[in-house]
Amino acid sequence: MSAADEELLAEMMKTVQANMASLREAYEQRAQLTGTGTAADKQVTVVVNADGVVIETRMDDEIAELSPEQIAEAVTKAAQQAFAEMKRKTEELVAPMRERHAGMPKLSDLLPGISNELNSLPTPVAAPTTPRASVEREEPGAARRGARGAGPEVTESSW
């Protein structure tokens, strides 16, 4: 390895160490974040933690005027809003790290013959936001099986 290569590698190691320290700090900051959502004219409020877990649900005294179905719908909507806010806050927190990562040399730039596929992670598949029994929700592998529900299925109503 040439002196220039060793210098580049040493600089890259410093950058990786700095990025790891930034990542640890971001994880600590993220753990303190919450997201809040409201629905039904602010009669329902849901708060989620950084992992999307509901940590608080509040309902206004006037909630009794709504039907159980309306309350359930409002709680679901508020929880989804809270999670969306949490996701936005997390994206804002990690954006600077993504920008730094984009400016770094790619592994394939340093090691000829390495596939470009190693430079990026696969994109996660978005989870459905509709109920499990919803017609709009497509199950994984449904296209391979043909019709939805063609395989064995257990639901609360099948007990």
N, C-alpha and C positions, 0 to 999 in steps of 0.2 A: 504494500500500500504506500502510495507516495505521501510526501509531507502535506501536500494540499488536500489529499483525501482524508488524512488523519485530522487535519484542522477542521475540515467540513464535518466530519463525524463528531468531533468534540463539540463543535458549535450546535450540531443537531441534538446531542445528548443534553446540553444545557437547556435548549429549547423544550425538549421533552420533559425534563425535570421541572421547569417553570410551568409548563402546561399541566403537569400532574398536581402541582401545588395549587394552581388556579382551580382545577377540577375539585380538589378536596374542599377548598373554600366555597365553591359554588354548591357542592353537596350540602355543606353546613347551612348556607343561606337558604337553599331550597327547602330544607327540612322545617324551616320556620314559616314558610309561606302557607297561606290559606286562600281558598277561592270561595266567593259567596254568590249565590243566585237567589232570585226572588221570583214569585209568580202569583197569580190571582190577585192583581192589584196590591202586591206586597203583603198579602195576608199570610204567605208562606215564605220562609227564608231557610235556605240550607247552606251550611258551611262544610267544605271538605278540606282535608289536609293535603300535603304535597303528594301523597300517594293516591289521592282521589277517594279516600275513605271519608264517609260522612261522619263529622265529629259534632255537629250540632244541627238540630231542626227546631225552628220556632214557628208557631202559628198564632196569628192574631185572634183575639176573642171573637171577632165576627166570622171566623171560619165556619162556625156552626150553621151559617146560612147556606153553605155549599153542600151539595150531595157528596156521598162517599166517593163516587167516581170522579167528581170535580176536584176533590181534595187529593185523591191519588194522582190524578193528572198534574195538578199543581206541584206536588212534591217531586214527581219525576222531572218536570220541566225545570224546577228550581235546582235540583241536583245536577242536571245536565248543564245548566248555565254555570253553576259553581265549578264544575269540572273544566268547562271551557275556559273560564277565567284562570283557573290554576294552570292549565296547559299554556295559555298565553304568557303568564308570568314566568313559567319555566323556560319557554322559548326565549324570552327577553334576557333571562339570566345566562343562558348558554350561547347566545348569539355572538358575543365577543370571542369565545373560544372557537366557535365554528369559523369565524373570520380568520383567526390566527392559523387554524389547521389548514384552511384553504391556501394560505400563503406558503406553507411548507413544501419542500420538494416531495414528490411522490416516490414511493418505494421503487417503482419501475424506472424512475429517472436515475436512481443510484445503482440499481442492479439490473443491467441489461438482461433481457430474457424473462423477467418476472412479469406475470400477467397484470394488466391494468385492473382486473377485477379485484385484486387485493387492495386497491386504493380506497374503496368505499364499502360501506356496510349496506346490506340489503335494506330496502325501505319497509318498515312494518306495515302490515295490513290493518286498516282501520276496523275497529270492532263495531258491530251494529249497535244502533241506539233504539231499536224497536224491540218490543217484547219477544220472548222466545217463540211464542205461538203465532206471531204476526205473519201475515201473508207476504209483507214486504221483506221479511228477513230470509235470506238465502243461507242455508247451512253449508259448511265446508263439504265439498265433494258432491253436492246435490246435482251438479251438472253431469258428473260421472255416473251417478245412479239413475239419472233420468228424472223421474218425478220427485218433488220434495216429499220427504217422509217415507220414501220407499223402503228405507232400512228400519231396523228395530228402534223404537222410540218409547221413552217412559216420560210421562208428564204427571203433574199433581192430580190431574183429573182421571188418570188411568189407574189410580190405586183403588 
